[in-house]
Amino acid sequence: MRAVIAHLLWPLLVAVCIAGYWYGGQVGYPVLAFNLTYFGLAIMLLILERVMPYEPAWMTSDGQLLNDIAHTVLNKGLGQVIAASVAMLGLAQTGPEAASGFWPGDWPLWAQVLLAMILGEFGLYWAHRTSHEFRAIWHWHAIHHSVTKLWIVNTGRFHFLDSIWKTAFALTIAGVAGAPKDVIVWVLAITTYIGFLTHCNVDMRCGPLNWVFSTPELHRWHHNRDPIEGNVNYGENFILWDMVFGTRHLPSDRKPPANIGCKDAVPDSFLGQLAYPFQAWARRDFFNKKKVV
């Protein structure tokens, strides 16, 4: 029975969140629907991490709970929630009201969202990959990789420079393409759902979905301490660009190691983690290119 549940969980949770958000938009409450699905998914995954964890060793405290929450709220979560909520309320523009440029505004909404996700994913892929391959950029991304366990609470553990870097890549591409605001907001919502699922410590077996989406099974390899097997699986939502550029990695003969993290001496304190990139830049050649993990 557990194996059956493990195979159904990922697609079921994604489908429920998307359906809930869609229904909220249909009845005129998109912001409420987003918040309900967002926090509902988080609560469900917290429960599942206790009921059917993927890695039991990750259930013990790493002493970073408050830091993880602070990074999520202050550096990533709050900015994304405010941006999405403001856009949905129509109080500010995160994109044009109608399609412009070469954007196929006559396509069905689902097709436009899919196209925007594929284009935006190209930006997210390269923002993520450069964060690993260029030392100057890695210093802010190391905050995320300094975790020694994966679970729902450290999904949003990102330095604010990291969040700006990734968002700028993705939204610039969508903006240049002329994607309308409602499409961009849909992409932000789906990216949030998949991000939660990708990072959770829940036993999920995604099978063929591992060839389409960024799943927990793929992302656990990305947190490997070994750069050979850690500088892989950069996709945020889809694994498409990893397949195109040869960075998809999912061995069939073994599990990823539970001993995850990075080699950088990232401080334990929240303020120390915020300061870490700037201190690292002061100690190193800013333009030194080096593959890291």
N, C-alpha and C positions, 0 to 999 in steps of 0.2 A: 504493500500500500504506500509506503514512504517513497518508493521509487516512482510510482505513478504520480504522486503529488509533486515530487521534485521535477518531473518533466512538464507538468502543467503550470507550475507557479509563474514562471517568467511571462509567458504569453497571456495568461489569465490576468495577472496584475496590471500589465500594460494596457490590455483591452479595457479593463474596468475603469482605469484612470482616464483614458481617452474618451470612453463613452460618457463618463460622469462630467468631464469638462465640456464635451459637445452638448450634452443635455442642458447644462447650466447656461450655455450661450443661447440655446434655442428658447429658453424661458426668460431670458433677459438678466441672468445673474452670473456672468462669466467669472467675475472676481471671486465671488463666494464659491463657485464650483471649483475654481483653481485651488483656493485655500483648503477646501474640504478634501479634495483628492490629494493634495500635497501632504497635509498633515495626517490624513487617513492612511496613506501609503507608508509614511514614516512610522506610525504606530504599529501597523500590521507587520512591517519588517522587524521592528524591535521585538515583537512577540515571537515571530518565526525564528529569530536568531537564538532565542531561548529554547524553543520547542524542537527545532531541527537545524542546528548549526552545521555549517560545512567544516569548520576547523575548531574543535573544542578548545585548543590552546589559546584561541583569540577571545575567549569569553572572560578571561581574567583582566583586571584593570592594568592599563599601561601608564596611569598617572597623568593622562593628557585629556581627560574628559572636558574640563572647563576650557582648556585651550582650543579643543576641537569645536566646541560650541561657540566660542568667541570668534574664531576664524569664520565659521559658517555664517553667523549672524552679522558680524561687522564687515567682513571682507568679501563675502560671496553672496550669502542668502539674502540679506537685507537689500543690497543693491539690485539683485535680480528680481526679487518680489516687488520692490517699488517700481522698477522699470516696467515690469509686466502689468502690474495693477494700474499704473498711470496710463499706459497705452490702452488697456482694455476699457478704462473709464472715459477715454477720449480727451483727457485733460492736457496731454502733450503728445507730440509726434515722435514715434520711434521709427517711423517709416511713412511713406505717402498713403493717404487714404485709399487711393486707387492705384492700380498697376501703372507703371511707366516704363519708358525705354523699350527693351526687348522682352519684357516680362509677358508671358501668355495669360493675360487677365481673363480670357474667355474660357480657360480650362476650369473643370470642377475644382472646388476648394481643396479636396483631398489630394488631387494631382499637383496643385500648386504647392501645397505643404510638402509633399514628397520631393518635388524639385528643389524647393528652398532648403530642405534638409540635406540633400545631396551636395548642393553648391556650398552651403554653410559648413558642411562636414569637411570639405576640401580645405577651408580656412582653419577649422579647428584641428585638423590633422597636422597641418604644417606649423601651426602655433605650438602644438604639443611636441612635435618632433624636434623643432628648433630648441625647445626648452630642455631637451636632453642632449642635443649635439653641440650646443654653444655654451661654454662655461659661464659667460656673463649672464645669460638668461636662466641657466640651470639654478643659479643661486636663489632665485625666488621660488622655483618649482621644487627645490629640495625640501621646502617646508611640508609639502604634500607627501613626499616620499620618505620623510623621516618617521612616519608611523610604523610601529612594529606589529600592528594587527589591522585587519580590515573589518570595518563594521559600519553600520548605517550612520553613526554619529560623526565619523570623520570623512564622510563623503564630500563635504564642503570645506574641508581644511585646505584653504588656498591663501597664499599671500595676496594682498590687494593688487599688486603689480601683475601677478599671474592671471587674476580674473580679468583685468583690463586688457592684457595681451591677447588672451583667447577670444574675448568678446569682440575686440576690435577687428581681428582677422575675420571672424564669421559674419558680423554685421556689415562690414565694409563690402564684402562680396555680395551679400543680399541686397544692400542699398544700391550698389552699382548696377546690379541686374534689374532693379526696379520693382522688387517684391513689395506688395502692399502691407500695411500695418497688421491687418488681421492674420495674414500668413506668417509674418515674423513672430507674432505673439504665440501662435500655435506651435511654432518651432521651439520657442523658449519653454513652453509648457512640457512638450514631449521630451525635450532634452533633460529637464528636471526629473521627470519620472524615470527615465532610463538611467540617469546618473545614480539615483538611489539604488536601483536594482544592481547596477554594475559593481557597486562597492560593498554590498551587504554580505554579511557572514551567514548566508542561508544556503542550504544544500539545494542548488538548482542545477538541473541537467538539461542543457538547451539543445543538444543534438544538432540537427541541420540549421537551426537558428544561428549557430556559431559561424556560419558562412555568410550571414547577412548582417547581423547586429553585433554591437559591442556588448558582450555578456559577462557575467561574473567569471565564468570559466576562462575567458580570454584575459580579462583584466588582472586576475591574480598573477598571471605570468609577468605582466607589466611591472608589478611591484617586487619582482625578484631582485635581490641584492647584486646578482651577477649581471654586468652590463650586456653580456652576450645574449642573455635571455630576458633582460629587463627593458632594453631599448626596442620594444616591439609593441604591437597592438595599441596604436596611438588613437584609434577611432573613438569618438565620443558617443555617437549613436549607431553608426554603421561601421562595418569593417571593410567596406568597399575600397577605400584608398590604401589601406594596408595591403590588400591583395594586389592592387595596381602597382604599388611601389615596393612590394616584396617584404613587408614588415609584419605580416600576420604570422603568429606563432602559437601552436596548440599541439604539443606532443601527445600522442595517443597511448604511450607506454608508461607514463608516470604522472604524478600530481605535481603541481608547483610547490616549492618549499614553504613551510609555515614561517620560517625565519626570514621575514621580510624587513625592508628598511633601506637606508642608503649609507654611504661611507662618510658623508659630511658630518661634522661635529655641530649639528643644529642645536641651539640652546633649548633648554627644557621650558623656559618661561615664555609667556605670550609676547611680552614686549621684546624679549630677546629674539624671538622668531621674526617679529616685524623688522627688527634692526639688522637681522642676519645678512640679507643681500647687500646692504650698503656697507656693512663691515667687511664682507667678503670681497667686494669690489675694491675697497681701499687696500686690501692685502695682496690682490692678484692683478695680473695683466687683464684689463677689461675685455680685450679682443682675443684672448686665448681661446682657440677652438679645440674642444676636447669632448669626446663622447663620454658620458657619465651615466650613473644611475644612483 
